Amino acid sequence: MLSELTKTPEDIQQLDQKAITLFYKALKDGKEKVNNIRLMVVGMHGMGKTSLVNNLIWEFRNKTHTQQPLSTEGIDIHRCKLMTDGDWCLDEELKRVKYEERIQKLVCNNHMSKDTNSATAFNDETANSNERITSTEDRETQTQTEPLQTFKESLALQTDEILQHGIKFAKKMLETTSDNSEKGKALLDESKSEITVSVWDFAGQTLYYSTHQFFLNKRSIYVVVMDMTKCLEDVVSKSDGIGIWCGLVDDCTYLDIFKFWLNAIHMNSDYQSGKRTIKPTVILVGTRKDKMKGSAEEIEKKMNMYFDDALCSFDNNSPIFEHIYRSRFLVNNLSPNDSSFGELQKEIISLAAQQDYWDEEYPVRWIHMEQTLDKMRAEKLLIVKMKDVEEQDLKNVHTLGKEELIMFLELQHKQGNIIFFNSGKLKDFVVLAPQWIIEAFKCFIPHNQKIEATVLKDWEEYKKHAILKPNVLREVMKNSPPYIHQYEDAVITYMEYLNVIAQPLPNADALDAGIPHTYERVREETSGLYDYNPKMLNCHIVPCLLSRAPRPIDSFTSPDKPRTPVLAFVFCGKFMPPSFFHRLVAVCIRAWPISQERDQYCLFNGLAVFDLNSIYTLRIWYIDYIIYARIVCCSENAKLDNFVWRIKEVRRTLKKSLKDFVHQSSPVFDEYIQCPDMKVSLHNKGLFRVKQFHYDTEISCPVCSIPHTVKRSDARKHWFNKMLDQNDTDVEVN
Ligand SMILES: Nc1nc2c(ncn2[C@@H]2O[C@H](COP(=O)(O)OP(=O)(O)OP(=O)(O)O)[C@@H](O)[C@H]2O)c(=O)[nH]1
């Protein structure tokens, strides 16, 4: 019943009962509506994103701001607040006042609640019913929660100090106003506003796709920026930043880039099929209006045609359309006083106000911890140890205690403000500035680092074969900024978690050569996968750097040897970021030894081979939006039927990993089997949707020269369970 009065954050509803009880207890001390808008400005390098962001923020537009934002090459984040006229100004100097006001409000509310106790009584009653549900668990949490009265008293003691600050602030603002500054007046009026906008200016690195899950989420409003002077079909030239684009496709066009961003937004949107939860969050913005020819009406029409053409390249029933907001904007960034910027600001706020998360309520007593994190950020800390956060918590007026602190951090993570995982080694760190993760990723990408002569040879091997030996890792760390190398453990842990790097297993030869067989087997709960950590093989592989071109896939298999049909994971919307394949390779590297040919790992750009045992190997490769897998036996006498349980296990590992990479519950890929009679595996030919065999016992093959059908039993042989014949559902193919 409490949730009828309180707009419970959706993220809370997904927590367990114990955490929910803890949250409601925290709410009893006061709650506040939180309306933070995350605005993600995305698009390719040079499209005009930064210029657009500058025109949206008062200080940048009027060039009054000298202080550099917390910035990395990857993303600039500006925290803004609304002024009375709807314009946005930087929030930095107001932060302290904002916290004080929020606390004052809590104190007032609590005083009032002494007189009119109905709401609290209701809360108490509901909480009591919660207590009844989880009585034993709750006793534990109760001991961690400071009594409400003590909290109120400690706040009351602080009230004077808070008011003093409030008065000081008011004076300061009046002084500004006496300078006839319109802005000063507006700020003073509006300092009560609860709406904040954090504007994220993304550089165009598609290479960092593995990290996008931390930035693109369902709690964001997106502005996708396109330069109206670039034709959709034009190939992006190297000087336009293809290095940054980094091989998503060769010869990629502006249309590819547009589609890349919309697909990336969709994949990270937590869209649930069937539940129709997509609400438009994407605003399309065209830049360089000044360079377009024609009347105002004509150029508006051209902009609409441009975006219509771009959107029409998606399939008819694509969910992408549901993300797109009806209003589009055309701007000239060189004209800061153009009214379109104000209109865009208003549209962003109104769009955010329509989202499910708008007006969600959070405990006011979390303000201190928010402030603590902000203070740490102000000290330019991008990442901190969890124990430091715990220490700070103890110093706060109201200590949250470990359990509530963890819940607070997990929710901050879900909102995209920090990165925090309460599991494995990751729980020892709190990433205060999510862009740190891009910095960490970047140090593994060779650029013009100065390399010690003693390491040069291994460095060259790293660039060529993506093998990161400990000395190269040390060198990479040495060359990185202090906030990276001082946190080397965290860098490695996060990069392993993201499957950017992986430690290989020793293969059978290495074991025969006397390398001890006792691996430390660590279950990383965060990845859900077993992570063998053979200490003696201390090197890592960085799959996204694999550049060696593979031989044709059929040179790896012979039609005369026992082999499974080709299993294909076909991505919906004809889009799969290459990083999905790289991450899958990382998972496989941890699961099975990498096959070797003439003492070289069989790892290529787009293809990898693993030893499942001494005679069976797994090949995985990808082309465009399809990932393929085939298991092959090198002994003519062996029977695949004797290996069936391992084959199914391999499929489950591949499928589960791909599912984990996608941050939404609706399926984004489908499983297909290639015609088992095809001698040579051809890309996107002779593929049969496995679920189709639920309805059909055989399907005719349109590809093979000799007309034939593919039988259900043949299609499902090896990779799938026989029981599928009866029990397969459309949701899960086991
Ligand atoms: N004529 C004209 N030039 C523009 C417009 N918008 C941006 N520019 C220019 O285009 C260049 C690139 O603009 P940026 O805003 O830095 O582009 P970006 O997308 O942020 O690029 P990255 O920061 O590299 O990702 C700058 O020289 C801008 O002055 C526009 O509307 N009209």
Ligand as a Chemical Component Dictionary entry (heavy atoms), coordinates in Angstrom:
data_LIG
# 
_chem_comp.id                   LIG 
_chem_comp.type                 NON-POLYMER 
_chem_comp.pdbx_formal_charge   0 
_chem_comp.three_letter_code    LIG 
# 
loop_
_chem_comp_atom.comp_id 
_chem_comp_atom.atom_id 
_chem_comp_atom.alt_atom_id 
_chem_comp_atom.type_symbol 
_chem_comp_atom.charge 
_chem_comp_atom.model_Cartn_x 
_chem_comp_atom.model_Cartn_y 
_chem_comp_atom.model_Cartn_z 
_chem_comp_atom.pdbx_ordinal 
LIG N1  N1  N 0 28.826 26.177 -39.916 1  
LIG C1  C1  C 0 28.603 25.401 -38.845 2  
LIG N2  N2  N 0 29.648 24.831 -38.223 3  
LIG C2  C2  C 0 29.393 24.047 -37.148 4  
LIG C3  C3  C 0 28.074 23.791 -36.687 5  
LIG N3  N3  N 0 28.158 22.970 -35.636 6  
LIG C4  C4  C 0 29.466 22.703 -35.424 7  
LIG N4  N4  N 0 30.217 23.366 -36.338 8  
LIG C5  C5  C 0 31.681 23.339 -36.443 9  
LIG O1  O1  O 0 32.100 21.997 -36.623 10 
LIG C6  C6  C 0 33.317 21.747 -35.962 11 
LIG C7  C7  C 0 33.138 20.519 -35.072 12 
LIG O2  O2  O 0 32.179 20.805 -34.092 13 
LIG P1  P1  P 0 32.161 20.086 -32.669 14 
LIG O3  O3  O 0 31.035 20.686 -31.907 15 
LIG O4  O4  O 0 33.509 20.109 -32.036 16 
LIG O5  O5  O 0 31.838 18.588 -33.114 17 
LIG P2  P2  P 0 31.744 17.296 -32.171 18 
LIG O6  O6  O 0 30.677 16.464 -32.749 19 
LIG O7  O7  O 0 31.592 17.687 -30.765 20 
LIG O8  O8  O 0 33.137 16.606 -32.405 21 
LIG P3  P3  P 0 34.007 15.745 -31.328 22 
LIG O9  O9  O 0 34.125 16.577 -30.075 23 
LIG O10 O10 O 0 35.320 15.565 -32.009 24 
LIG O11 O11 O 0 33.286 14.468 -31.109 25 
LIG C8  C8  C 0 33.647 23.014 -35.189 26 
LIG O12 O12 O 0 34.591 23.730 -35.911 27 
LIG C9  C9  C 0 32.338 23.765 -35.134 28 
LIG O13 O13 O 0 32.516 25.170 -35.095 29 
LIG C10 C10 C 0 26.984 24.432 -37.382 30 
LIG O14 O14 O 0 25.805 24.296 -37.043 31 
LIG N5  N5  N 0 27.319 25.227 -38.451 32 
# 
loop_
_chem_comp_bond.comp_id 
_chem_comp_bond.atom_id_1 
_chem_comp_bond.atom_id_2 
_chem_comp_bond.value_order 
_chem_comp_bond.pdbx_ordinal 
LIG N1  C1  SING 1  
LIG C1  N2  DOUB 2  
LIG C1  N5  SING 3  
LIG N2  C2  SING 4  
LIG C2  C3  DOUB 5  
LIG C2  N4  SING 6  
LIG C3  N3  SING 7  
LIG C3  C10 SING 8  
LIG N3  C4  DOUB 9  
LIG C4  N4  SING 10 
LIG N4  C5  SING 11 
LIG C5  O1  SING 12 
LIG C5  C9  SING 13 
LIG O1  C6  SING 14 
LIG C6  C7  SING 15 
LIG C6  C8  SING 16 
LIG C7  O2  SING 17 
LIG O2  P1  SING 18 
LIG P1  O3  DOUB 19 
LIG P1  O4  SING 20 
LIG P1  O5  SING 21 
LIG O5  P2  SING 22 
LIG P2  O6  DOUB 23 
LIG P2  O7  SING 24 
LIG P2  O8  SING 25 
LIG O8  P3  SING 26 
LIG P3  O9  DOUB 27 
LIG P3  O10 SING 28 
LIG P3  O11 SING 29 
LIG C8  O12 SING 30 
LIG C8  C9  SING 31 
LIG C9  O13 SING 32 
LIG C10 O14 DOUB 33 
LIG C10 N5  SING 34 
# 
